[in-house]
Amino acid sequence: MAKCCLSCSMPLDSPEAQGPSKHYCKYCTDAKGNLKSREEVKAGIAMWLSSWQEGITEKQSQERAEHFMQAMPAWAED
Ligand SMILES: [Zn+2]
């Protein structure tokens, strides 16, 4: 089974996703492999969503990013 980023679910077997961390993709971590802040990751996911969902508003992409993150192990609230 392919490993996926615990923060954004990006498959970690693709070279462009690999960063210094074993558990997170390079987009979710800083240069040392530390997980970025919730707000930073959320902004990245919102940008990714609006890049392929046509006609999505800024507010909708933020809401969907928030929803998406609630399903991710790195951000799930218990
Ligand atoms: Zn990620």
N, CA, C, O and the ligand as a Tripos MOL2 file, in Angstrom:
@<TRIPOS>MOLECULE
protein
  313   311    79     0     0
PROTEIN
NO_CHARGES

@<TRIPOS>ATOM
      1 N           0.8380   -1.1950    0.0000 N.3       1 MET1
      2 CA          0.0000    0.0000    0.0000 C.3       1 MET1
      3 C           0.8770    1.2510    0.0000 C.2       1 MET1
      4 O           1.8380    1.3540    0.7630 O.2       1 MET1
      5 N           0.5360    2.1710   -0.8480 N.am      2 ALA2
      6 CA          1.3210    3.4050   -0.9240 C.3       2 ALA2
      7 C           1.1150    4.2430    0.3380 C.2       2 ALA2
      8 O           0.0110    4.3340    0.8750 O.2       2 ALA2
      9 N           2.1960    4.8420    0.7850 N.am      3 LYS3
     10 CA          2.0690    5.7250    1.9390 C.3       3 LYS3
     11 C           1.6050    7.0920    1.4720 C.2       3 LYS3
     12 O           2.0140    7.5900    0.4240 O.2       3 LYS3
     13 N           0.7410    7.6800    2.2780 N.am      4 CYS4
     14 CA          0.2370    8.9980    1.9420 C.3       4 CYS4
     15 C           0.5670    9.9840    3.0630 C.2       4 CYS4
     16 O           0.7150    9.6120    4.2270 O.2       4 CYS4
     17 N           0.6750   11.2240    2.6750 N.am      5 CYS5
     18 CA          0.8990   12.2860    3.6450 C.3       5 CYS5
     19 C          -0.2260   12.2820    4.6800 C.2       5 CYS5
     20 O          -1.4030   12.2630    4.3200 O.2       5 CYS5
     21 N           0.1350   12.3010    5.9590 N.am      6 LEU6
     22 CA         -0.8690   12.2670    7.0200 C.3       6 LEU6
     23 C          -1.5900   13.6050    7.1820 C.2       6 LEU6
     24 O          -2.5510   13.7240    7.9410 O.2       6 LEU6
     25 N          -1.1100   14.5890    6.4610 N.am      7 SER7
     26 CA         -1.7040   15.9160    6.5780 C.3       7 SER7
     27 C          -2.6120   16.2650    5.4010 C.2       7 SER7
     28 O          -3.6290   16.9350    5.5820 O.2       7 SER7
     29 N          -2.2480   15.8110    4.1840 N.am      8 CYS8
     30 CA         -3.0450   16.2090    3.0160 C.3       8 CYS8
     31 C          -3.3810   15.0380    2.0980 C.2       8 CYS8
     32 O          -4.0460   15.2290    1.0800 O.2       8 CYS8
     33 N          -2.9340   13.8310    2.4380 N.am      9 SER9
     34 CA         -3.2160   12.5990    1.7050 C.3       9 SER9
     35 C          -2.5160   12.4600    0.3590 C.2       9 SER9
     36 O          -2.8330   11.5540   -0.4120 O.2       9 SER9
     37 N          -1.5820   13.3330    0.0740 N.am     10 MET10
     38 CA         -0.8350   13.1870   -1.1780 C.3      10 MET10
     39 C           0.0170   11.9140   -1.1260 C.2      10 MET10
     40 O           0.6880   11.6720   -0.1220 O.2      10 MET10
     41 N           0.0030   11.0920   -2.1890 N.am     11 PRO11
     42 CA          0.8240    9.8730   -2.1640 C.3      11 PRO11
     43 C           2.3160   10.2160   -2.0610 C.2      11 PRO11
     44 O           2.8330   11.0520   -2.8030 O.2      11 PRO11
     45 N           2.9830    9.5540   -1.1300 N.am     12 LEU12
     46 CA          4.3870    9.8950   -0.8870 C.3      12 LEU12
     47 C           5.3480    9.1270   -1.7910 C.2      12 LEU12
     48 O           6.5640    9.2780   -1.6760 O.2      12 LEU12
     49 N           4.8030    8.3000   -2.6970 N.am     13 ASP13
     50 CA          5.7170    7.5930   -3.5890 C.3      13 ASP13
     51 C           6.0430    8.4040   -4.8450 C.2      13 ASP13
     52 O           6.8780    7.9860   -5.6470 O.2      13 ASP13
     53 N           5.3980    9.5490   -5.0230 N.am     14 SER14
     54 CA          5.7660   10.3650   -6.1780 C.3      14 SER14
     55 C           6.9210   11.2900   -5.7910 C.2      14 SER14
     56 O           6.8960   11.9280   -4.7380 O.2      14 SER14
     57 N           7.9370   11.3520   -6.6630 N.am     15 PRO15
     58 CA          9.1590   12.1000   -6.3280 C.3      15 PRO15
     59 C           8.9090   13.5500   -5.9600 C.2      15 PRO15
     60 O           9.6030   14.0970   -5.1040 O.2      15 PRO15
     61 N           7.9210   14.1880   -6.5970 N.am     16 GLU16
     62 CA          7.7110   15.6140   -6.3110 C.3      16 GLU16
     63 C           7.0770   15.8640   -4.9490 C.2      16 GLU16
     64 O           7.0570   16.9950   -4.4630 O.2      16 GLU16
     65 N           6.5520   14.7890   -4.3290 N.am     17 ALA17
     66 CA          5.9390   14.9480   -3.0130 C.3      17 ALA17
     67 C           6.9140   14.6580   -1.8890 C.2      17 ALA17
     68 O           6.6640   15.0280   -0.7410 O.2      17 ALA17
     69 N           8.0200   14.0040   -2.2010 N.am     18 GLN18
     70 CA          8.9300   13.5660   -1.1460 C.3      18 GLN18
     71 C           9.7540   14.7130   -0.5810 C.2      18 GLN18
     72 O          10.4020   15.4690   -1.3060 O.2      18 GLN18
     73 N           9.7020   14.8090    0.7350 N.am     19 GLY19
     74 CA         10.4860   15.8150    1.4260 C.3      19 GLY19
     75 C          11.3000   15.1610    2.5170 C.2      19 GLY19
     76 O          11.5280   13.9520    2.4750 O.2      19 GLY19
     77 N          11.7410   15.9270    3.4890 N.am     20 PRO20
     78 CA         12.5650   15.3730    4.5730 C.3      20 PRO20
     79 C          11.7930   14.4950    5.5530 C.2      20 PRO20
     80 O          12.4100   13.7420    6.3060 O.2      20 PRO20
     81 N          10.4860   14.5670    5.5650 N.am     21 SER21
     82 CA          9.7140   13.7820    6.5280 C.3      21 SER21
     83 C           9.2010   12.4860    5.9140 C.2      21 SER21
     84 O           8.8700   12.4320    4.7290 O.2      21 SER21
     85 N           9.1400   11.4300    6.7500 N.am     22 LYS22
     86 CA          8.6150   10.1470    6.2850 C.3      22 LYS22
     87 C           7.0970   10.1330    6.2930 C.2      22 LYS22
     88 O           6.4810    9.3230    5.6010 O.2      22 LYS22
     89 N           6.4920   11.0150    7.0640 N.am     23 HIS23
     90 CA          5.0470   10.9640    7.2610 C.3      23 HIS23
     91 C           4.2800   12.0450    6.5100 C.2      23 HIS23
     92 O           3.0680   11.9420    6.3220 O.2      23 HIS23
     93 N           4.9990   13.0840    6.0810 N.am     24 TYR24
     94 CA          4.3190   14.1930    5.4280 C.3      24 TYR24
     95 C           4.9960   14.5320    4.1110 C.2      24 TYR24
     96 O           6.1980   14.3260    3.9440 O.2      24 TYR24
     97 N           4.2060   15.0580    3.1720 N.am     25 CYS25
     98 CA          4.7890   15.4770    1.9030 C.3      25 CYS25
     99 C           5.5720   16.7780    2.1090 C.2      25 CYS25
    100 O           5.4920   17.4100    3.1620 O.2      25 CYS25
    101 N           6.3280   17.1580    1.0790 N.am     26 LYS26
    102 CA          7.1680   18.3390    1.2600 C.3      26 LYS26
    103 C           6.3550   19.6220    1.3130 C.2      26 LYS26
    104 O           6.8360   20.6430    1.8050 O.2      26 LYS26
    105 N           5.1110   19.5780    0.8010 N.am     27 TYR27
    106 CA          4.2780   20.7820    0.8240 C.3      27 TYR27
    107 C           3.7400   21.0790    2.2200 C.2      27 TYR27
    108 O           3.3910   22.2170    2.5340 O.2      27 TYR27
    109 N           3.6760   20.0440    3.0520 N.am     28 CYS28
    110 CA          3.1250   20.2180    4.3960 C.3      28 CYS28
    111 C           4.2160   20.4180    5.4470 C.2      28 CYS28
    112 O           3.9140   20.6100    6.6250 O.2      28 CYS28
    113 N           5.4600   20.3760    5.0340 N.am     29 THR29
    114 CA          6.5460   20.5170    6.0040 C.3      29 THR29
    115 C           7.4980   21.6460    5.6170 C.2      29 THR29
    116 O           7.5300   22.0830    4.4670 O.2      29 THR29
    117 N           8.2600   22.1020    6.5870 N.am     30 ASP30
    118 CA          9.3060   23.0780    6.2860 C.3      30 ASP30
    119 C          10.5640   22.3280    5.8340 C.2      30 ASP30
    120 O          10.5410   21.1070    5.6850 O.2      30 ASP30
    121 N          11.6410   23.0480    5.6200 N.am     31 ALA31
    122 CA         12.8650   22.4510    5.0720 C.3      31 ALA31
    123 C          13.4570   21.3810    5.9780 C.2      31 ALA31
    124 O          14.2360   20.5460    5.5180 O.2      31 ALA31
    125 N          13.1000   21.3930    7.2580 N.am     32 LYS32
    126 CA         13.6280   20.4010    8.1970 C.3      32 LYS32
    127 C          12.6900   19.2160    8.3840 C.2      32 LYS32
    128 O          13.0040   18.2910    9.1340 O.2      32 LYS32
    129 N          11.5420   19.2320    7.7100 N.am     33 GLY33
    130 CA         10.6150   18.1190    7.8180 C.3      33 GLY33
    131 C           9.5990   18.2810    8.9350 C.2      33 GLY33
    132 O           8.8690   17.3410    9.2490 O.2      33 GLY33
    133 N           9.5440   19.4690    9.5430 N.am     34 ASN34
    134 CA          8.5380   19.7170   10.5780 C.3      34 ASN34
    135 C           7.2100   20.1170    9.9370 C.2      34 ASN34
    136 O           7.1690   20.8890    8.9790 O.2      34 ASN34
    137 N           6.1420   19.5760   10.4830 N.am     35 LEU35
    138 CA          4.8160   19.8920    9.9670 C.3      35 LEU35
    139 C           4.5400   21.3880   10.1010 C.2      35 LEU35
    140 O           4.7830   21.9880   11.1480 O.2      35 LEU35
    141 N           4.0350   21.9710    9.0310 N.am     36 LYS36
    142 CA          3.6920   23.3960    9.0660 C.3      36 LYS36
    143 C           2.4690   23.6190    9.9530 C.2      36 LYS36
    144 O           1.8350   22.6630   10.4010 O.2      36 LYS36
    145 N           2.1440   24.8820   10.2030 N.am     37 SER37
    146 CA          0.9920   25.1870   11.0500 C.3      37 SER37
    147 C          -0.2940   24.8320   10.3250 C.2      37 SER37
    148 O          -0.3320   24.7340    9.0980 O.2      37 SER37
    149 N          -1.3550   24.6410   11.1160 N.am     38 ARG38
    150 CA         -2.6550   24.2890   10.5610 C.3      38 ARG38
    151 C          -3.0920   25.3050    9.4980 C.2      38 ARG38
    152 O          -3.5920   24.9290    8.4380 O.2      38 ARG38
    153 N          -2.9000   26.5790    9.7920 N.am     39 GLU39
    154 CA         -3.3290   27.6300    8.8700 C.3      39 GLU39
    155 C          -2.5710   27.5750    7.5450 C.2      39 GLU39
    156 O          -3.1540   27.7680    6.4780 O.2      39 GLU39
    157 N          -1.2710   27.3110    7.6250 N.am     40 GLU40
    158 CA         -0.4610   27.2350    6.4040 C.3      40 GLU40
    159 C          -0.8940   26.0710    5.5240 C.2      40 GLU40
    160 O          -1.0350   26.2030    4.3090 O.2      40 GLU40
    161 N          -1.1030   24.9100    6.1810 N.am     41 VAL41
    162 CA         -1.5060   23.7310    5.4240 C.3      41 VAL41
    163 C          -2.8950   23.9480    4.8210 C.2      41 VAL41
    164 O          -3.1550   23.5700    3.6790 O.2      41 VAL41
    165 N          -3.7780   24.5610    5.6060 N.am     42 LYS42
    166 CA         -5.1300   24.8200    5.1220 C.3      42 LYS42
    167 C          -5.1010   25.7390    3.8960 C.2      42 LYS42
    168 O          -5.8400   25.5170    2.9360 O.2      42 LYS42
    169 N          -4.2650   26.7470    3.9260 N.am     43 ALA43
    170 CA         -4.1480   27.6500    2.7840 C.3      43 ALA43
    171 C          -3.6700   26.8960    1.5480 C.2      43 ALA43
    172 O          -4.1360   27.1510    0.4380 O.2      43 ALA43
    173 N          -2.7430   25.9710    1.7470 N.am     44 GLY44
    174 CA         -2.2280   25.1720    0.6380 C.3      44 GLY44
    175 C          -3.2900   24.2610    0.0450 C.2      44 GLY44
    176 O          -3.4070   24.1370   -1.1740 O.2      44 GLY44
    177 N          -4.0660   23.6220    0.9230 N.am     45 ILE45
    178 CA         -5.1180   22.7180    0.4570 C.3      45 ILE45
    179 C          -6.2060   23.5280   -0.2600 C.2      45 ILE45
    180 O          -6.7200   23.0920   -1.2900 O.2      45 ILE45
    181 N          -6.5560   24.6890    0.2710 N.am     46 ALA46
    182 CA         -7.5610   25.5390   -0.3680 C.3      46 ALA46
    183 C          -7.1090   25.9560   -1.7680 C.2      46 ALA46
    184 O          -7.9170   26.0110   -2.6960 O.2      46 ALA46
    185 N          -5.8320   26.2460   -1.9150 N.am     47 MET47
    186 CA         -5.2810   26.6240   -3.2170 C.3      47 MET47
    187 C          -5.3500   25.4460   -4.1900 C.2      47 MET47
    188 O          -5.6990   25.5920   -5.3610 O.2      47 MET47
    189 N          -4.9980   24.2620   -3.6490 N.am     48 TRP48
    190 CA         -5.0460   23.0600   -4.4780 C.3      48 TRP48
    191 C          -6.4740   22.7810   -4.9300 C.2      48 TRP48
    192 O          -6.6940   22.4440   -6.0930 O.2      48 TRP48
    193 N          -7.4530   22.9150   -4.0290 N.am     49 LEU49
    194 CA         -8.8560   22.6880   -4.3780 C.3      49 LEU49
    195 C          -9.3190   23.6540   -5.4660 C.2      49 LEU49
    196 O          -9.9710   23.2470   -6.4280 O.2      49 LEU49
    197 N          -8.9840   24.9190   -5.3100 N.am     50 SER50
    198 CA         -9.4670   25.8970   -6.2850 C.3      50 SER50
    199 C          -8.7370   25.7700   -7.6170 C.2      50 SER50
    200 O          -9.1810   26.3220   -8.6230 O.2      50 SER50
    201 N          -7.6060   25.0370   -7.6300 N.am     51 SER51
    202 CA         -6.8790   24.8620   -8.8890 C.3      51 SER51
    203 C          -7.5720   23.8790   -9.8270 C.2      51 SER51
    204 O          -7.3770   23.9420  -11.0410 O.2      51 SER51
    205 N          -8.3750   22.9760   -9.2800 N.am     52 TRP52
    206 CA         -9.0390   22.0090  -10.1690 C.3      52 TRP52
    207 C         -10.5500   22.0030  -10.0590 C.2      52 TRP52
    208 O         -11.2180   21.3150  -10.8310 O.2      52 TRP52
    209 N         -11.1160   22.7670   -9.1010 N.am     53 GLN53
    210 CA        -12.5740   22.8480   -9.0180 C.3      53 GLN53
    211 C         -13.0070   24.1710   -9.6190 C.2      53 GLN53
    212 O         -12.7600   25.2410   -9.0620 O.2      53 GLN53
    213 N         -13.6630   24.0720  -10.7760 N.am     54 GLU54
    214 CA        -14.0340   25.2870  -11.4910 C.3      54 GLU54
    215 C         -15.1300   26.0660  -10.7760 C.2      54 GLU54
    216 O         -16.0830   25.4810  -10.2610 O.2      54 GLU54
    217 N         -14.9920   27.3710  -10.7470 N.am     55 GLY55
    218 CA        -16.0300   28.2370  -10.2220 C.3      55 GLY55
    219 C         -16.1360   28.2520   -8.7120 C.2      55 GLY55
    220 O         -17.0890   28.8120   -8.1700 O.2      55 GLY55
    221 N         -15.1890   27.6550   -8.0220 N.am     56 ILE56
    222 CA        -15.2240   27.6230   -6.5610 C.3      56 ILE56
    223 C         -14.8040   29.0060   -6.0310 C.2      56 ILE56
    224 O         -13.8750   29.6280   -6.5470 O.2      56 ILE56
    225 N         -15.5020   29.4620   -5.0030 N.am     57 THR57
    226 CA        -15.1330   30.7510   -4.4360 C.3      57 THR57
    227 C         -14.0630   30.5620   -3.3670 C.2      57 THR57
    228 O         -13.8290   29.4510   -2.8900 O.2      57 THR57
    229 N         -13.4210   31.6630   -3.0020 N.am     58 GLU58
    230 CA        -12.4020   31.6500   -1.9540 C.3      58 GLU58
    231 C         -12.9740   31.0550   -0.6610 C.2      58 GLU58
    232 O         -12.3350   30.2330   -0.0050 O.2      58 GLU58
    233 N         -14.1940   31.4900   -0.3090 N.am     59 LYS59
    234 CA        -14.8320   31.0350    0.9180 C.3      59 LYS59
    235 C         -15.1230   29.5320    0.8530 C.2      59 LYS59
    236 O         -14.8860   28.8090    1.8210 O.2      59 LYS59
    237 N         -15.6340   29.0650   -0.2880 N.am     60 GLN60
    238 CA        -15.9260   27.6380   -0.4500 C.3      60 GLN60
    239 C         -14.6620   26.7970   -0.3570 C.2      60 GLN60
    240 O         -14.6610   25.7350    0.2650 O.2      60 GLN60
    241 N         -13.5870   27.2720   -0.9760 N.am     61 SER61
    242 CA        -12.3550   26.4840   -0.9430 C.3      61 SER61
    243 C         -11.8110   26.4020    0.4850 C.2      61 SER61
    244 O         -11.2580   25.3770    0.8850 O.2      61 SER61
    245 N         -11.9690   27.4860    1.2520 N.am     62 GLN62
    246 CA        -11.5520   27.4700    2.6620 C.3      62 GLN62
    247 C         -12.3720   26.4630    3.4640 C.2      62 GLN62
    248 O         -11.8380   25.6970    4.2660 O.2      62 GLN62
    249 N         -13.6810   26.4830    3.2270 N.am     63 GLU63
    250 CA        -14.5640   25.5640    3.9500 C.3      63 GLU63
    251 C         -14.2820   24.1130    3.5890 C.2      63 GLU63
    252 O         -14.2810   23.2370    4.4540 O.2      63 GLU63
    253 N         -14.0440   23.8690    2.3150 N.am     64 ARG64
    254 CA        -13.7550   22.4990    1.8990 C.3      64 ARG64
    255 C         -12.4130   22.0300    2.4200 C.2      64 ARG64
    256 O         -12.2520   20.8620    2.7730 O.2      64 ARG64
    257 N         -11.4550   22.9290    2.4680 N.am     65 ALA65
    258 CA        -10.1430   22.5850    3.0200 C.3      65 ALA65
    259 C         -10.2880   22.2070    4.4970 C.2      65 ALA65
    260 O          -9.6880   21.2390    4.9640 O.2      65 ALA65
    261 N         -11.0900   22.9820    5.2180 N.am     66 GLU66
    262 CA        -11.3400   22.7170    6.6300 C.3      66 GLU66
    263 C         -11.9670   21.3290    6.8070 C.2      66 GLU66
    264 O         -11.5490   20.5470    7.6610 O.2      66 GLU66
    265 N         -12.9600   21.0480    5.9940 N.am     67 HIS67
    266 CA        -13.6540   19.7660    6.0350 C.3      67 HIS67
    267 C         -12.7010   18.6230    5.7070 C.2      67 HIS67
    268 O         -12.6790   17.6000    6.3920 O.2      67 HIS67
    269 N         -11.9260   18.8090    4.6630 N.am     68 PHE68
    270 CA        -10.9430   17.8210    4.2110 C.3      68 PHE68
    271 C          -9.9690   17.4910    5.3400 C.2      68 PHE68
    272 O          -9.6640   16.3230    5.5820 O.2      68 PHE68
    273 N          -9.4870   18.5140    6.0230 N.am     69 MET69
    274 CA         -8.4780   18.3170    7.0630 C.3      69 MET69
    275 C          -9.0230   17.5490    8.2690 C.2      69 MET69
    276 O          -8.2710   16.8800    8.9780 O.2      69 MET69
    277 N         -10.3220   17.6490    8.4930 N.am     70 GLN70
    278 CA        -10.9060   16.9280    9.6270 C.3      70 GLN70
    279 C         -10.8250   15.4170    9.4500 C.2      70 GLN70
    280 O         -10.9500   14.6670   10.4180 O.2      70 GLN70
    281 N         -10.6130   14.9660    8.2010 N.am     71 ALA71
    282 CA        -10.4880   13.5400    7.9340 C.3      71 ALA71
    283 C          -9.0270   13.0810    7.9430 C.2      71 ALA71
    284 O          -8.7500   11.8910    7.7940 O.2      71 ALA71
    285 N          -8.1010   14.0120    8.1180 N.am     72 MET72
    286 CA         -6.6840   13.6550    8.0620 C.3      72 MET72
    287 C          -6.1160   13.3810    9.4600 C.2      72 MET72
    288 O          -6.3890   14.1210   10.4060 O.2      72 MET72
    289 N          -5.3180   12.3010    9.5790 N.am     73 PRO73
    290 CA         -4.7720   11.9440   10.8970 C.3      73 PRO73
    291 C          -3.9960   13.0730   11.5650 C.2      73 PRO73
    292 O          -4.0060   13.1840   12.7910 O.2      73 PRO73
    293 N          -3.3340   13.9000   10.7890 N.am     74 ALA74
    294 CA         -2.5220   14.9570   11.3890 C.3      74 ALA74
    295 C          -3.3750   16.0460   12.0270 C.2      74 ALA74
    296 O          -2.9140   16.7530   12.9230 O.2      74 ALA74
    297 N          -4.6100   16.1820   11.5730 N.am     75 TRP75
    298 CA         -5.4370   17.3110   12.0060 C.3      75 TRP75
    299 C          -6.7480   16.9030   12.6770 C.2      75 TRP75
    300 O          -7.4660   17.7560   13.1980 O.2      75 TRP75
    301 N          -7.0590   15.6340   12.6700 N.am     76 ALA76
    302 CA         -8.3280   15.1920   13.2490 C.3      76 ALA76
    303 C          -8.3920   15.5930   14.7210 C.2      76 ALA76
    304 O          -7.4310   15.4210   15.4720 O.2      76 ALA76
    305 N          -9.5370   16.1250   15.1110 N.am     77 GLU77
    306 CA         -9.7140   16.4970   16.5100 C.3      77 GLU77
    307 C         -10.3850   15.3580   17.2480 C.2      77 GLU77
    308 O         -11.3290   14.7470   16.7480 O.2      77 GLU77
    309 N          -9.8940   15.0790   18.4320 N.am     78 ASP78
    310 CA        -10.5260   13.9770   19.1620 C.3      78 ASP78
    311 C         -11.3240   14.4670   20.3600 C.2      78 ASP78
    312 O         -11.9160   13.6610   21.0790 O.2      78 ASP78
    313 ZN          0.9380   16.8710    2.6580 Zn       79 ZN79
@<TRIPOS>BOND
     1     1     2 1
     2     2     3 1
     3     3     4 2
     4     3     5 am
     5     5     6 1
     6     6     7 1
     7     7     8 2
     8     7     9 am
     9     9    10 1
    10    10    11 1
    11    11    12 2
    12    11    13 am
    13    13    14 1
    14    14    15 1
    15    15    16 2
    16    15    17 am
    17    17    18 1
    18    18    19 1
    19    19    20 2
    20    19    21 am
    21    21    22 1
    22    22    23 1
    23    23    24 2
    24    23    25 am
    25    25    26 1
    26    26    27 1
    27    27    28 2
    28    27    29 am
    29    29    30 1
    30    30    31 1
    31    31    32 2
    32    31    33 am
    33    33    34 1
    34    34    35 1
    35    35    36 2
    36    35    37 am
    37    37    38 1
    38    38    39 1
    39    39    40 2
    40    39    41 am
    41    41    42 1
    42    42    43 1
    43    43    44 2
    44    43    45 am
    45    45    46 1
    46    46    47 1
    47    47    48 2
    48    47    49 am
    49    49    50 1
    50    50    51 1
    51    51    52 2
    52    51    53 am
    53    53    54 1
    54    54    55 1
    55    55    56 2
    56    55    57 am
    57    57    58 1
    58    58    59 1
    59    59    60 2
    60    59    61 am
    61    61    62 1
    62    62    63 1
    63    63    64 2
    64    63    65 am
    65    65    66 1
    66    66    67 1
    67    67    68 2
    68    67    69 am
    69    69    70 1
    70    70    71 1
    71    71    72 2
    72    71    73 am
    73    73    74 1
    74    74    75 1
    75    75    76 2
    76    75    77 am
    77    77    78 1
    78    78    79 1
    79    79    80 2
    80    79    81 am
    81    81    82 1
    82    82    83 1
    83    83    84 2
    84    83    85 am
    85    85    86 1
    86    86    87 1
    87    87    88 2
    88    87    89 am
    89    89    90 1
    90    90    91 1
    91    91    92 2
    92    91    93 am
    93    93    94 1
    94    94    95 1
    95    95    96 2
    96    95    97 am
    97    97    98 1
    98    98    99 1
    99    99   100 2
   100    99   101 am
   101   101   102 1
   102   102   103 1
   103   103   104 2
   104   103   105 am
   105   105   106 1
   106   106   107 1
   107   107   108 2
   108   107   109 am
   109   109   110 1
   110   110   111 1
   111   111   112 2
   112   111   113 am
   113   113   114 1
   114   114   115 1
   115   115   116 2
   116   115   117 am
   117   117   118 1
   118   118   119 1
   119   119   120 2
   120   119   121 am
   121   121   122 1
   122   122   123 1
   123   123   124 2
   124   123   125 am
   125   125   126 1
   126   126   127 1
   127   127   128 2
   128   127   129 am
   129   129   130 1
   130   130   131 1
   131   131   132 2
   132   131   133 am
   133   133   134 1
   134   134   135 1
   135   135   136 2
   136   135   137 am
   137   137   138 1
   138   138   139 1
   139   139   140 2
   140   139   141 am
   141   141   142 1
   142   142   143 1
   143   143   144 2
   144   143   145 am
   145   145   146 1
   146   146   147 1
   147   147   148 2
   148   147   149 am
   149   149   150 1
   150   150   151 1
   151   151   152 2
   152   151   153 am
   153   153   154 1
   154   154   155 1
   155   155   156 2
   156   155   157 am
   157   157   158 1
   158   158   159 1
   159   159   160 2
   160   159   161 am
   161   161   162 1
   162   162   163 1
   163   163   164 2
   164   163   165 am
   165   165   166 1
   166   166   167 1
   167   167   168 2
   168   167   169 am
   169   169   170 1
   170   170   171 1
   171   171   172 2
   172   171   173 am
   173   173   174 1
   174   174   175 1
   175   175   176 2
   176   175   177 am
   177   177   178 1
   178   178   179 1
   179   179   180 2
   180   179   181 am
   181   181   182 1
   182   182   183 1
   183   183   184 2
   184   183   185 am
   185   185   186 1
   186   186   187 1
   187   187   188 2
   188   187   189 am
   189   189   190 1
   190   190   191 1
   191   191   192 2
   192   191   193 am
   193   193   194 1
   194   194   195 1
   195   195   196 2
   196   195   197 am
   197   197   198 1
   198   198   199 1
   199   199   200 2
   200   199   201 am
   201   201   202 1
   202   202   203 1
   203   203   204 2
   204   203   205 am
   205   205   206 1
   206   206   207 1
   207   207   208 2
   208   207   209 am
   209   209   210 1
   210   210   211 1
   211   211   212 2
   212   211   213 am
   213   213   214 1
   214   214   215 1
   215   215   216 2
   216   215   217 am
   217   217   218 1
   218   218   219 1
   219   219   220 2
   220   219   221 am
   221   221   222 1
   222   222   223 1
   223   223   224 2
   224   223   225 am
   225   225   226 1
   226   226   227 1
   227   227   228 2
   228   227   229 am
   229   229   230 1
   230   230   231 1
   231   231   232 2
   232   231   233 am
   233   233   234 1
   234   234   235 1
   235   235   236 2
   236   235   237 am
   237   237   238 1
   238   238   239 1
   239   239   240 2
   240   239   241 am
   241   241   242 1
   242   242   243 1
   243   243   244 2
   244   243   245 am
   245   245   246 1
   246   246   247 1
   247   247   248 2
   248   247   249 am
   249   249   250 1
   250   250   251 1
   251   251   252 2
   252   251   253 am
   253   253   254 1
   254   254   255 1
   255   255   256 2
   256   255   257 am
   257   257   258 1
   258   258   259 1
   259   259   260 2
   260   259   261 am
   261   261   262 1
   262   262   263 1
   263   263   264 2
   264   263   265 am
   265   265   266 1
   266   266   267 1
   267   267   268 2
   268   267   269 am
   269   269   270 1
   270   270   271 1
   271   271   272 2
   272   271   273 am
   273   273   274 1
   274   274   275 1
   275   275   276 2
   276   275   277 am
   277   277   278 1
   278   278   279 1
   279   279   280 2
   280   279   281 am
   281   281   282 1
   282   282   283 1
   283   283   284 2
   284   283   285 am
   285   285   286 1
   286   286   287 1
   287   287   288 2
   288   287   289 am
   289   289   290 1
   290   290   291 1
   291   291   292 2
   292   291   293 am
   293   293   294 1
   294   294   295 1
   295   295   296 2
   296   295   297 am
   297   297   298 1
   298   298   299 1
   299   299   300 2
   300   299   301 am
   301   301   302 1
   302   302   303 1
   303   303   304 2
   304   303   305 am
   305   305   306 1
   306   306   307 1
   307   307   308 2
   308   307   309 am
   309   309   310 1
   310   310   311 1
   311   311   312 2
@<TRIPOS>SUBSTRUCTURE
     1 MET1         2 RESIDUE 1 A MET
     2 ALA2         6 RESIDUE 1 A ALA
     3 LYS3        10 RESIDUE 1 A LYS
     4 CYS4        14 RESIDUE 1 A CYS
     5 CYS5        18 RESIDUE 1 A CYS
     6 LEU6        22 RESIDUE 1 A LEU
     7 SER7        26 RESIDUE 1 A SER
     8 CYS8        30 RESIDUE 1 A CYS
     9 SER9        34 RESIDUE 1 A SER
    10 MET10       38 RESIDUE 1 A MET
    11 PRO11       42 RESIDUE 1 A PRO
    12 LEU12       46 RESIDUE 1 A LEU
    13 ASP13       50 RESIDUE 1 A ASP
    14 SER14       54 RESIDUE 1 A SER
    15 PRO15       58 RESIDUE 1 A PRO
    16 GLU16       62 RESIDUE 1 A GLU
    17 ALA17       66 RESIDUE 1 A ALA
    18 GLN18       70 RESIDUE 1 A GLN
    19 GLY19       74 RESIDUE 1 A GLY
    20 PRO20       78 RESIDUE 1 A PRO
    21 SER21       82 RESIDUE 1 A SER
    22 LYS22       86 RESIDUE 1 A LYS
    23 HIS23       90 RESIDUE 1 A HIS
    24 TYR24       94 RESIDUE 1 A TYR
    25 CYS25       98 RESIDUE 1 A CYS
    26 LYS26      102 RESIDUE 1 A LYS
    27 TYR27      106 RESIDUE 1 A TYR
    28 CYS28      110 RESIDUE 1 A CYS
    29 THR29      114 RESIDUE 1 A THR
    30 ASP30      118 RESIDUE 1 A ASP
    31 ALA31      122 RESIDUE 1 A ALA
    32 LYS32      126 RESIDUE 1 A LYS
    33 GLY33      130 RESIDUE 1 A GLY
    34 ASN34      134 RESIDUE 1 A ASN
    35 LEU35      138 RESIDUE 1 A LEU
    36 LYS36      142 RESIDUE 1 A LYS
    37 SER37      146 RESIDUE 1 A SER
    38 ARG38      150 RESIDUE 1 A ARG
    39 GLU39      154 RESIDUE 1 A GLU
    40 GLU40      158 RESIDUE 1 A GLU
    41 VAL41      162 RESIDUE 1 A VAL
    42 LYS42      166 RESIDUE 1 A LYS
    43 ALA43      170 RESIDUE 1 A ALA
    44 GLY44      174 RESIDUE 1 A GLY
    45 ILE45      178 RESIDUE 1 A ILE
    46 ALA46      182 RESIDUE 1 A ALA
    47 MET47      186 RESIDUE 1 A MET
    48 TRP48      190 RESIDUE 1 A TRP
    49 LEU49      194 RESIDUE 1 A LEU
    50 SER50      198 RESIDUE 1 A SER
    51 SER51      202 RESIDUE 1 A SER
    52 TRP52      206 RESIDUE 1 A TRP
    53 GLN53      210 RESIDUE 1 A GLN
    54 GLU54      214 RESIDUE 1 A GLU
    55 GLY55      218 RESIDUE 1 A GLY
    56 ILE56      222 RESIDUE 1 A ILE
    57 THR57      226 RESIDUE 1 A THR
    58 GLU58      230 RESIDUE 1 A GLU
    59 LYS59      234 RESIDUE 1 A LYS
    60 GLN60      238 RESIDUE 1 A GLN
    61 SER61      242 RESIDUE 1 A SER
    62 GLN62      246 RESIDUE 1 A GLN
    63 GLU63      250 RESIDUE 1 A GLU
    64 ARG64      254 RESIDUE 1 A ARG
    65 ALA65      258 RESIDUE 1 A ALA
    66 GLU66      262 RESIDUE 1 A GLU
    67 HIS67      266 RESIDUE 1 A HIS
    68 PHE68      270 RESIDUE 1 A PHE
    69 MET69      274 RESIDUE 1 A MET
    70 GLN70      278 RESIDUE 1 A GLN
    71 ALA71      282 RESIDUE 1 A ALA
    72 MET72      286 RESIDUE 1 A MET
    73 PRO73      290 RESIDUE 1 A PRO
    74 ALA74      294 RESIDUE 1 A ALA
    75 TRP75      298 RESIDUE 1 A TRP
    76 ALA76      302 RESIDUE 1 A ALA
    77 GLU77      306 RESIDUE 1 A GLU
    78 ASP78      310 RESIDUE 1 A ASP
    79 ZN79       313 GROUP 0 **** ****
